[in-house]
Amino acid sequence: MNRHAAEQRGRRAETLACWYLRLRGWRILARRARVPGGEVDIVARRGRTLAFVEVKARATADSAGFALDDWRLRRVVVAAERLAPRFMREGDDLRIDAMFLVPGRLPMHLSNVWQG
């Protein structure tokens, strides 16, 4: 798949992930938030929880899980650390989440995937 097609597929997956989160009471604060050293696909809030969400769309659940390796997760963590002051409020809980999208299945939202 060429780079442009992959980019379009990623944007569609992020849009679906945003709708899924909204339907579950999350407010989307930012999409594709970039800082030096990393990027976060979605910044979302529900109550006192601020989540930085990495979205992966793949053909199978196994390949989606493998797509979020330590290197990619560290880039999300770096971005979250740099973006947190912009979005955090006093008393917030901060976490890194992942969302996997596989054709024919509901999105899988994994909470707090980073324990570092």
C-alpha positions in Angstrom: 0.0 0.0 0.0 1.4 3.4 -0.9 2.0 6.1 1.7 -1.0 8.2 0.6 -3.5 5.3 0.8 -2.1 4.4 4.3 -2.5 8.0 5.4 -6.1 8.1 4.2 -6.8 4.8 6.0 -5.3 6.1 9.2 -7.4 9.3 9.1 -10.6 7.2 8.6 -9.7 5.0 11.5 -9.1 8.0 13.7 -12.4 9.5 12.7 -14.2 6.2 13.6 -12.3 6.0 16.9 -13.4 9.6 17.7 -17.0 8.7 17.1 -16.7 5.6 19.2 -15.2 7.5 22.1 -17.9 10.2 21.8 -20.6 7.6 22.0 -19.1 6.5 25.3 -19.1 9.9 26.8 -15.6 11.2 25.9 -15.0 14.7 24.6 -12.4 15.0 21.9 -9.9 17.7 22.7 -7.4 17.3 19.8 -6.6 15.0 16.9 -3.1 14.4 15.5 -1.5 16.5 18.1 2.2 16.8 17.1 5.2 17.9 19.1 8.9 17.4 18.6 9.6 13.7 19.4 6.1 12.3 18.9 2.5 12.5 18.0 -0.8 11.5 19.7 -3.7 10.5 17.5 -6.5 11.6 19.9 -6.5 13.6 23.1 -9.8 12.9 24.9 -11.4 13.7 28.3 -14.1 12.1 30.3 -14.7 13.6 33.7 -11.3 13.8 35.5 -9.6 11.4 33.1 -7.4 12.8 30.3 -6.5 10.1 27.8 -3.9 10.2 25.0 -5.1 7.6 22.5 -3.0 5.8 19.9 -5.2 4.3 17.1 -4.2 1.3 15.0 -6.3 -0.1 12.1 -5.2 -3.4 10.7 -6.7 -6.4 8.8 -6.7 -8.7 11.9 -6.8 -8.3 15.7 -3.3 -9.9 16.0 -1.7 -7.5 13.5 -3.3 -4.5 15.2 -1.9 -5.6 18.6 1.6 -6.1 17.1 1.4 -2.7 15.4 1.8 -1.0 18.8 5.3 -1.9 19.7 7.5 -0.3 22.4 9.1 2.2 20.1 5.8 3.6 18.9 4.4 3.6 22.4 7.4 5.6 23.7 6.7 8.2 21.0 3.1 8.5 22.2 4.4 8.8 25.8 6.9 11.6 24.9 4.1 13.5 23.0 1.7 13.0 26.0 4.3 14.4 28.4 4.8 17.4 26.3 1.1 18.0 25.6 -0.2 17.3 29.1 0.4 20.9 30.4 -1.8 22.1 27.6 -4.8 19.9 28.4 -4.5 18.8 32.1 -6.4 20.3 34.9 -5.6 20.1 38.6 -6.7 16.6 39.9 -6.8 14.9 36.5 -5.8 11.3 36.0 -3.6 11.0 33.0 -3.3 7.8 30.9 -2.2 6.4 27.6 -4.8 4.3 25.8 -4.9 2.3 22.6 -7.7 1.7 20.2 -7.6 -1.1 17.6 -9.9 -1.1 14.6 -10.4 -4.3 12.7 -12.9 -4.7 9.8 -16.2 -6.4 10.9 -15.6 -5.8 14.6 -16.4 -3.1 17.1 -13.4 -0.9 18.0 -11.3 -2.3 20.9 -10.4 0.4 23.5 -7.6 -0.6 25.8 -7.2 1.6 28.8 -3.9 2.6 30.4 -1.5 0.6 28.1 1.6 2.4 29.4 2.8 1.5 32.9 6.2 3.4 32.7 
